[in-house]
Amino acid sequence: MDSLFSFILLVMEKLLRIHQIRCKIGHVPDKEDIAKKLRCHENDILSFEIEKESLDARKDELNFSYTVLAQVKNASKYLKNRDIT
């Protein structure tokens, strides 16, 4: 049981929570959008899933703002960005 718990912690440590990925209505974020936000190559993103979707109606144009959980190579170097936890 301890080894399973250790494995889960190891996997969770490498997940980044990326906030404020903005997309037009009808477009769902993909690796290209996440790579643009992280300023990295698409191949550095191993996997991702959408955690939260919010409607951003502050301006004339409606957009969705997404929070994404992503597994990324060398994740620690992206933690300097304020939109990434």
C-alpha positions as CSV (number, residue, x, y, z in Angstrom):
1,M,0.0,0.0,0.0
2,D,2.8,2.4,0.8
3,S,4.4,1.9,-2.6
4,L,1.1,2.8,-4.3
5,F,0.8,5.9,-2.2
6,S,4.4,6.9,-3.1
7,F,3.6,6.3,-6.8
8,I,0.5,8.5,-6.6
9,L,2.5,11.3,-4.9
10,L,5.3,11.0,-7.5
11,V,2.8,11.4,-10.4
12,M,0.9,14.3,-8.7
13,E,4.1,16.2,-8.1
14,K,4.7,16.4,-11.9
15,L,1.2,17.8,-12.7
16,L,1.0,21.5,-13.3
17,R,-2.2,23.4,-12.8
18,I,-2.3,26.0,-15.5
19,H,-4.8,28.8,-15.1
20,Q,-6.3,31.3,-17.6
21,I,-6.0,29.5,-20.9
22,R,-8.4,31.6,-22.9
23,C,-10.2,30.2,-25.9
24,K,-13.0,31.4,-28.1
25,I,-16.4,29.8,-27.7
26,G,-16.5,26.5,-29.6
27,H,-12.7,25.9,-29.2
28,V,-11.4,23.5,-26.5
29,P,-7.8,24.0,-25.4
30,D,-5.3,21.6,-27.0
31,K,-1.6,20.9,-26.7
32,E,-0.8,23.9,-28.9
33,D,-2.7,26.3,-26.6
34,I,-1.0,24.9,-23.5
35,A,2.4,25.0,-25.1
36,K,1.8,28.7,-26.0
37,K,0.9,29.5,-22.4
38,L,3.9,27.6,-21.1
39,R,6.2,28.9,-23.8
40,C,7.4,25.4,-24.6
41,H,7.3,22.8,-27.4
42,E,4.1,20.7,-27.8
43,N,6.2,17.5,-27.5
44,D,7.1,18.6,-23.9
45,I,3.4,18.1,-22.9
46,L,2.9,14.5,-22.0
47,S,-0.8,14.6,-21.1
48,F,-3.5,17.0,-20.0
49,E,-7.1,17.3,-18.8
50,I,-9.4,20.2,-18.4
51,E,-10.1,20.8,-14.7
52,K,-12.4,23.9,-14.9
53,E,-14.2,25.9,-17.6
54,S,-15.4,29.4,-16.9
55,L,-17.1,32.0,-19.1
56,D,-15.2,35.3,-19.4
57,A,-17.7,38.0,-20.2
58,R,-15.7,41.1,-19.1
59,K,-15.2,42.4,-22.7
60,D,-17.5,42.7,-25.7
61,E,-16.4,39.3,-26.9
62,L,-17.3,36.2,-24.9
63,N,-14.5,33.7,-24.2
64,F,-14.0,30.6,-22.1
65,S,-11.2,30.6,-19.6
66,Y,-9.8,27.1,-18.7
67,T,-7.8,25.7,-15.9
68,V,-5.9,22.6,-17.1
69,L,-3.9,19.9,-15.3
70,A,-0.9,19.0,-17.4
71,Q,1.9,16.5,-17.1
72,V,5.0,18.2,-18.6
73,K,8.6,17.3,-19.0
74,N,10.8,19.4,-16.6
75,A,7.8,20.7,-14.8
76,S,9.7,22.6,-12.2
77,K,11.0,25.2,-14.6
78,Y,7.5,26.4,-15.4
79,L,6.5,27.2,-11.8
80,K,7.9,30.7,-12.0
81,N,4.9,31.8,-14.1
82,R,2.1,33.3,-11.9
83,D,-0.6,31.4,-13.7
84,I,0.9,28.0,-13.0
85,T,0.8,26.1,-9.7
